Amino acid sequence: MNFFTELREGLLISWSAIRANKLRSVLTTLGIVIGIVTVTLMGTAIEGLNRSFMNSISSIGADVLYVDRYGWFLQSHQDWDKAMKNPRIALADADELEKQMQLALAVAPVAQDETPVKYKKHGASSAPVIGTTEQYQVTSGLTLAQGRFLSAAECDGGRPVCVIGSDLATNLYPGGNLIGETISANRHDFQVVGVLEKQGGFAESGGADNEIIVPIGQFTRAFWFSPDYDIQVKVRSLDDLDDAKEELRADLRRFRHLAPDEPDNFAINQQDQYLEMFHKVAGTIEAIGLFITGLSLFVGGIGIMNIMFVSVAERTREIGVRKAIGAKRRTILLQFLIEAACICLIGGVIALLIAWPATLLLRQAMPAVLSPMIVIMALLVSAVTGVLSGFFPAWRAARMNPVDALRNE
């Protein structure tokens, strides 16, 4: 008897055994169902958060450098105190970088604040406001759904115009077109010249989808006279990123008259810092989630093992008969392993049927994605749990002495 014949026979015998003990099979499967549902929902939540974060972080741009007064992720209170002693980033720094840098495609000074925004009867009590130049569209990778972005002439002249996020536009004028309309921000009037495309993801909570972008001159007049700037520098090529970072550092040190032995009094940040921090946090969440869901599967696996021991004990005489007529140890081992794996796979399929609508409900509160990979992994985990749980009972059955088994009543 070849392996495939043994496999087919094992499947038929396993299915007959499962059908013969329906209630026991259902109760045994229940533990696996709970475990796989937990694993699947944890996987969908983590996958959704990963995708949402990567979509949002992509707007920062891997080829963009950010000059700030301090680093994005300071490690201690002492680092924070030291960074706060650094002089503020000045608008003149951005002007000099724009003139001097050879590896920069665009340089945009950025000042930020919060402001109330109103249009007729609709408004937002607090929206992010960005003061910048026309090059901000390049450094931030923004695309427009309607209208246009700020022009160089408008930024140089400080005209009262603005570009707004998609969610803010919807909130201010539901179902309408705000292009050419005048909105009020911090009791100053601005003409809307463009509406950004919706970004979604983590931006939905208050980022580009809700912000208002104005010329830097208007920002200092209407919102904050002496803001703390940061500077975005988009590199000409991703291959030149390291060289551009060194050029940027050298230019800033020269502008700021730093001696060779003096440390930088500024910070250059980039996307990989966010990615590194996110992967650390996500790794911790995944480890905790896998531990919790692993406990559920462990409990379910113990249930499968107990039932398989009971099944072996009940079918001792059957095992003796099969071995007496020539069944090999491998055949008996395979039969009970297949039975355990089938019980777990049935539980896995039922769990996925529960997890799919549960994922749709989960999406109402957070990003969640039931990807094909998660489905495959859930079924694979089910099968592996069955094989591991059923191995010792199957091994015991395979090693039975046929004479002793036949004597069993």
CORNORQUI-V973028 format. One record per residue. RES is the residue in one small letter. PHI is phi in radians with two decimals (999 if undefined). Layout:
# CORNORQUI-V973028
RES:PHI, RES:PHI
This chain:
# CORNORQUI-V973028
m:999, n:-1.43, f:-1.08, f:-1.18, t:-1.15, e:-1.09, l:-1.14, r:-1.12, e:-1.15, g:-1.09, l:-1.12, l:-1.13, i:-1.16, s:-1.11, w:-1.12, s:-1.12, a:-1.15, i:-1.15, r:-1.20, a:-1.26, n:-2.20, k:-1.06, l:-1.11, r:-1.12, s:-1.13, v:-1.11, l:-1.14, t:-1.16, t:-1.17, l:-0.98, g:-1.09, i:-1.18, v:-1.01, i:-1.07, g:-1.09, i:-1.23, v:-1.05, t:-1.08, v:-1.06, t:-1.13, l:-1.13, m:-1.09, g:-1.13, t:-1.15, a:-1.15, i:-1.15, e:-1.08, g:-1.11, l:-1.12, n:-1.05, r:-1.14, s:-1.10, f:-1.15, m:-1.15, n:-1.11, s:-1.28, i:-1.21, s:-1.11, s:-1.22, i:-1.22, g:1.58, a:-1.25, d:-1.81, v:-2.08, l:-1.86, y:-2.13, v:-1.62, d:-2.29, r:-1.20, y:-2.54, g:-1.23, w:-1.18, f:-2.21, l:-1.32, q:-1.51, s:-2.62, h:-1.14, q:-1.13, d:-1.08, w:-1.13, d:-1.05, k:-1.14, a:-1.16, m:-1.22, k:-1.44, n:-1.15, p:-1.14, r:-1.10, i:-1.26, a:-1.81, l:-1.09, a:-1.12, d:-1.06, a:-1.13, d:-1.08, e:-1.18, l:-1.10, e:-1.07, k:-1.36, q:-1.68, m:-1.25, q:-1.58, l:-1.73, a:-1.72, l:-1.46, a:-2.70, v:-2.31, a:-2.30, p:-1.28, v:-2.37, a:-2.11, q:-2.29, d:-2.76, e:-2.06, t:-2.62, p:-1.31, v:-2.21, k:-2.50, y:-2.44, k:0.94, k:-1.58, h:-1.82, g:-2.96, a:-2.26, s:-1.21, s:-2.70, a:-2.35, p:-1.14, v:-2.07, i:-2.01, g:-1.81, t:-2.80, t:-2.10, e:-1.12, q:-1.34, y:-1.09, q:-1.10, v:-1.31, t:-1.18, s:-1.67, g:1.15, l:-1.38, t:-2.13, l:-1.87, a:-1.54, q:-2.49, g:1.25, r:-2.49, f:-1.61, l:-1.07, s:-1.64, a:-1.07, a:-1.12, e:-1.17, c:-1.26, d:-1.17, g:-1.55, g:1.14, r:-1.21, p:-1.40, v:-2.14, c:-2.70, v:-2.09, i:-2.16, g:-1.28, s:-1.14, d:-1.17, l:-1.11, a:-1.08, t:-1.15, n:-1.18, l:-1.36, y:-2.52, p:-0.99, g:1.34, g:-2.01, n:-1.95, l:-1.55, i:-1.05, g:1.56, e:-1.44, t:-1.90, i:-1.97, s:-1.91, a:-2.27, n:0.94, r:1.15, h:-2.10, d:-1.55, f:-2.38, q:-1.53, v:-1.39, v:-1.93, g:-2.80, v:-2.19, l:-1.31, e:-1.19, k:-1.18, q:-1.67, g:1.24, g:1.11, f:-1.19, a:-1.19, e:-1.08, s:-1.36, g:2.67, g:-1.60, a:-1.05, d:-1.21, n:-2.09, e:-1.61, i:-2.16, i:-1.95, v:-2.25, p:-1.04, i:-1.05, g:-1.13, q:-1.20, f:-1.08, t:-1.23, r:-1.47, a:-1.71, f:-2.17, w:-2.62, f:-1.18, s:-2.24, p:-1.35, d:-1.63, y:-1.37, d:-2.26, i:-2.21, q:-1.80, v:-2.15, k:-1.60, v:-1.42, r:-1.09, s:-2.52, l:-1.10, d:-1.16, d:-1.65, l:-1.03, d:-1.14, d:-1.13, a:-1.14, k:-1.13, e:-1.20, e:-1.10, l:-1.07, r:-1.10, a:-1.11, d:-1.15, l:-1.13, r:-1.12, r:-1.21, f:-1.05, r:-1.62, h:0.98, l:-1.55, a:-1.25, p:-0.99, d:-1.59, e:-1.56, p:-1.29, d:-1.07, n:-1.89, f:-2.74, a:-2.27, i:-1.96, n:-1.86, q:-2.66, q:-1.01, d:-1.10, q:-1.17, y:-1.12, l:-1.10, e:-1.07, m:-1.14, f:-1.11, h:-1.14, k:-1.13, v:-1.14, a:-1.09, g:-1.09, t:-1.14, i:-1.08, e:-1.11, a:-1.09, i:-1.13, g:-1.10, l:-1.16, f:-1.12, i:-1.12, t:-1.20, g:-1.10, l:-1.10, s:-1.07, l:-1.18, f:-1.10, v:-1.09, g:-1.08, g:-1.13, i:-1.08, g:-1.08, i:-1.06, m:-1.07, n:-1.08, i:-1.13, m:-1.20, f:-1.10, v:-1.08, s:-1.09, v:-1.11, a:-1.09, e:-1.19, r:-1.91, t:-1.02, r:-1.13, e:-1.05, i:-1.12, g:-1.07, v:-1.08, r:-1.11, k:-1.24, a:-1.16, i:-1.66, g:1.97, a:-1.16, k:-1.44, r:-0.99, r:-1.05, t:-1.14, i:-1.15, l:-1.03, l:-1.12, q:-1.03, f:-1.34, l:-1.13, i:-1.11, e:-1.09, a:-1.13, a:-1.16, c:-1.13, i:-1.03, c:-1.22, l:-1.17, i:-1.06, g:-1.08, g:-1.12, v:-1.12, i:-1.07, a:-1.08, l:-1.17, l:-1.14, i:-1.41, a:-1.19, w:-1.11, p:-1.15, a:-1.12, t:-1.15, l:-1.09, l:-1.22, l:-1.11, r:-1.10, q:-1.20, a:-1.87, m:-2.78, p:-1.17, a:-2.55, v:-2.32, l:-1.62, s:-1.45, p:-0.99, m:-1.10, i:-1.16, v:-1.06, i:-1.09, m:-1.12, a:-1.09, l:-1.17, l:-1.14, v:-1.09, s:-1.05, a:-1.12, v:-1.12, t:-1.04, g:-1.11, v:-1.12, l:-1.15, s:-1.21, g:-1.58, f:-1.14, f:-1.14, p:-1.06, a:-1.16, w:-1.13, r:-1.11, a:-1.13, a:-1.17, r:-1.63, m:-1.11, n:-1.36, p:-1.04, v:-1.15, d:-1.14, a:-1.14, l:-1.22, r:-1.33, n:-1.19, e:-1.77
